[in-house]
Structure formats: structure tokens, C-alpha cells
Amino acid sequence: MRLNLNDEKFVNSIVYHNMAYCFNHACPKANTCFRHIAAKMKKPDMKYGNTIFPDALQDGKCEFFIRPRIIKAAWGFHSLFDKVRHQDVDSVRCSWVARQATIVITVERSC
């Protein structure tokens, strides 16, 4: 799979509904920041939403910078709990989901 950030349809398909856009054209990272790329390709009927203010850029660094990249992710969790005893499934599932949520939050903050 190739990451095509010039394809408006592709970019809009991976933008989540409450994502903060960046309109700071003077940012040195603008051409590689997904927030800025998505802002350039936002749908014309979108009139308001979350945004990153230009003063978020401090000393050439922005804590909201997101570098678009392709990652390998696990697939096929439908049989993950097949060998767990029926009476233990709920507690194991809740424990597993809680750990995954913590990992996702940690990854999101580091972007």
C-alpha cells in the first residue's frame, strides 16, 4: 500500500470527525504535517471545527504535529478468545480492552 496524500478522497477518508486542523502556512513542517494537509483538503461544506492556533509553533516545534505514515496492524481478532473458558471471557476481554486503550492513548499523545 502506498500513502497518497495528494488524493483528496483518501485524505478525507482517514480524517476523524473531531480532528483539529492546522492552517499555519508559515510552519516549516506544514508540507509533512497531516493536520495541515487535511486542512488544505477539507470538505467545502465544513464551516467550523477544531483548529490549531499559529502560536502552537514554538522554536520550530509543534506538539500537535502528526507525521502521516503507514503502519502494520494486527488483523483478525475474531477468534482471539476462542480458547478462553466461557465464564472467563468477559473479564479477560475487559482487561485486554483496557490495556489496548491505554496503549492507544499513549501512542496518540506521542504523535
C-alpha positions in Angstrom: 0.0 0.0 0.0 1.2 3.4 -0.9 0.5 6.6 1.1 -1.0 9.1 -1.4 -1.5 12.4 0.4 -2.4 14.2 -2.9 -5.6 12.2 -3.2 -8.4 14.3 -1.6 -10.8 11.4 -1.3 -8.1 9.3 0.5 -7.1 12.0 2.9 -10.8 12.8 3.8 -11.4 9.1 4.4 -8.9 8.9 7.2 -9.7 12.2 8.9 -11.6 11.6 12.1 -14.7 13.7 12.8 -13.3 16.0 15.6 -9.7 16.3 14.4 -8.0 19.6 14.9 -6.9 21.2 11.6 -3.8 23.4 11.1 -4.0 26.5 8.8 -0.5 27.8 9.6 1.1 28.0 6.2 4.3 29.6 7.6 5.1 26.4 9.6 8.3 24.7 8.4 6.6 21.3 8.9 3.4 22.2 7.0 4.1 20.1 4.0 4.7 16.9 6.1 2.0 17.5 8.8 -1.2 15.6 8.4 -3.2 18.3 10.2 -2.1 20.8 7.6 -2.6 18.5 4.6 -6.1 17.6 5.8 -6.9 21.3 6.3 -6.0 22.0 2.6 -8.3 19.2 1.6 -11.2 19.8 4.0 -14.7 19.5 2.5 -16.1 22.8 1.3 -19.3 22.4 3.3 -17.3 22.3 6.6 -17.7 25.7 8.1 -16.4 25.3 11.6 -14.4 22.8 13.7 -11.3 22.4 15.8 -8.1 24.1 14.8 -4.5 24.5 16.0 -3.6 28.1 16.7 -0.5 29.5 14.9 1.3 30.2 18.2 1.4 26.4 18.9 4.6 26.5 16.8 7.4 27.3 19.3 11.1 27.3 18.3 10.3 25.4 15.1 8.5 22.6 17.0 4.8 21.9 17.3 3.3 19.5 19.9 0.4 18.8 17.6 2.5 17.7 14.6 1.3 14.4 13.1 3.6 12.7 10.6 1.5 10.5 8.2 2.9 7.0 7.9 1.8 3.5 7.0 1.9 1.1 10.0 1.5 -2.6 10.3 -1.5 -3.5 12.4 -2.9 -6.8 13.7 -6.0 -8.2 11.9 -8.4 -10.9 12.6 -9.2 -10.7 16.3 -12.5 -12.5 15.8 -11.0 -15.7 17.2 -8.9 -14.2 19.9 -10.9 -15.5 22.8 -11.8 -19.0 21.3 -9.7 -20.9 23.9 -10.8 -18.9 26.9 -13.4 -20.6 29.1 -16.8 -19.2 28.5 -17.2 -18.0 32.1 -13.9 -16.0 31.9 -14.4 -14.3 28.6 -16.0 -11.1 29.9 -13.3 -10.4 32.5 -10.5 -11.3 30.1 -12.0 -9.2 27.3 -12.4 -6.1 29.6 -8.9 -6.4 30.9 -7.5 -6.8 27.3 -9.5 -3.8 26.0 -8.4 -1.6 29.0 -4.7 -2.4 28.2 -5.2 -1.6 24.5 -7.0 1.7 25.2 -4.0 2.7 27.4 -1.6 1.9 24.5 -3.7 3.8 22.0 -3.8 6.9 24.3 -0.1 6.7 24.8 0.5 6.5 21.0 -1.9 9.3 20.3 -0.1 11.7 22.7 3.3 10.9 21.3 2.4 12.0 17.7 
